[in-house]
């Protein structure tokens, strides 16, 4: 067995464990919502994070690559969830910092998407 194949098998096993863990977390969260007879926005955002992680693992298993926008979208969702769960008596500057973090990540996503525009491609020398 080559080192390349061994590393690939370890990657597949690791990503499969991540997928199974996120699926189990998803199921536990749904079970908790049914037990409480209540669905909060924070619960829905947590479910969305689980779905995004499962989607990211699916893409990795199919194409052997992870698009950088997946973790960035997950980060925005996680910070949004923190803002929602934040207690009202905390320092308001924390809310500003979290909002700026979301803005920076959103700008990073925009920059990453702009790199595919034909307008921004370097012009080839015409002879």
C-alpha positions in Angstrom: 0.0 0.0 0.0 1.4 3.4 -1.0 1.5 6.3 1.4 -0.8 8.2 -0.9 -3.5 5.5 -0.6 -3.1 5.2 3.1 -3.6 9.0 3.6 -6.6 8.9 1.3 -8.2 6.1 3.4 -7.5 8.0 6.6 -9.1 11.1 5.0 -12.2 9.1 4.0 -12.6 7.5 7.4 -12.1 10.9 9.1 -14.7 12.7 6.9 -17.1 9.8 7.4 -16.8 10.1 11.1 -17.4 13.9 10.8 -20.5 13.2 8.7 -21.9 10.6 11.1 -21.2 12.9 14.1 -23.0 15.9 12.5 -25.9 13.6 11.5 -26.2 12.3 15.1 -26.0 15.9 16.4 -28.7 16.9 13.9 -31.0 14.1 15.2 -30.3 14.9 18.8 -31.2 18.6 18.2 -34.5 17.6 16.5 -35.2 15.2 19.4 -34.6 18.1 21.8 -36.9 20.4 20.0 -39.7 17.7 20.1 -39.0 17.2 23.8 -39.3 20.9 24.6 -42.2 21.4 22.2 -40.5 24.6 21.1 -38.4 25.7 18.1 -36.2 28.7 18.5 -34.2 30.5 15.8 -31.0 29.4 17.5 -32.1 25.8 17.1 -32.8 26.3 13.4 -29.4 27.9 12.9 -27.7 25.0 14.7 -29.6 22.6 12.4 -28.4 24.7 9.4 -24.8 24.4 10.7 -25.2 20.6 10.9 -26.6 20.5 7.3 -23.8 22.6 6.0 -21.2 20.4 7.6 -22.9 17.3 6.1 -22.9 19.0 2.7 -19.3 19.9 3.0 -18.4 16.3 3.8 -20.5 15.1 0.9 -18.7 17.5 -1.5 -15.3 16.4 -0.1 -16.1 12.7 -0.6 -17.3 13.2 -4.1 -14.7 15.6 -5.4 -11.8 15.3 -2.9 -11.8 19.1 -2.4 -13.5 21.5 -0.1 -14.7 24.9 -1.4 -13.5 27.6 1.0 -17.0 29.2 1.0 -18.5 26.3 3.0 -16.5 26.9 6.2 -17.0 30.7 5.8 -20.8 30.3 5.5 -20.7 28.0 8.5 -18.7 30.6 10.4 -21.3 33.3 9.6 -24.1 31.1 10.8 -22.2 30.2 14.0 -21.6 33.9 14.8 -25.2 34.7 14.0 -26.3 32.0 16.4 -23.9 33.5 19.1 -25.6 36.9 18.6 -29.0 35.4 19.0 -28.0 33.5 22.1 -26.2 36.5 23.6 -27.6 37.7 26.9 -29.0 41.2 27.0 -26.8 42.3 29.9 -23.5 41.8 28.1 -21.3 44.6 26.8 -22.8 46.0 23.6 -19.3 46.2 22.1 -19.3 42.4 21.8 -22.2 42.7 19.5 -20.3 45.2 17.4 -17.3 42.9 17.2 -19.4 39.9 16.2 -21.2 42.0 13.5 -17.8 43.2 12.2 -16.6 39.6 12.1 -19.7 38.6 10.0 -19.0 41.6 7.7 -15.4 40.6 7.2 -16.3 37.0 6.4 -19.0 38.1 4.0 -16.5 40.4 2.2 -14.1 37.4 2.0 -16.9 35.4 0.3 -17.5 38.2 -2.1 -13.8 38.4 -3.0 -13.6 34.7 -3.5 -16.6 34.8 -5.8 -15.2 37.8 -7.8 -12.2 35.8 -8.8 -14.3 33.9 -11.3 -15.4 37.0 -13.2 -14.1 37.2 -16.7 -13.8 41.0 -16.3 -11.2 40.6 -13.6 -9.0 38.1 -15.5 -5.7 39.5 -16.7 -5.7 40.4 -20.3 -3.5 38.3 -22.6 -1.0 40.1 -24.8 -2.4 40.5 -28.2 0.1 40.4 -31.1 
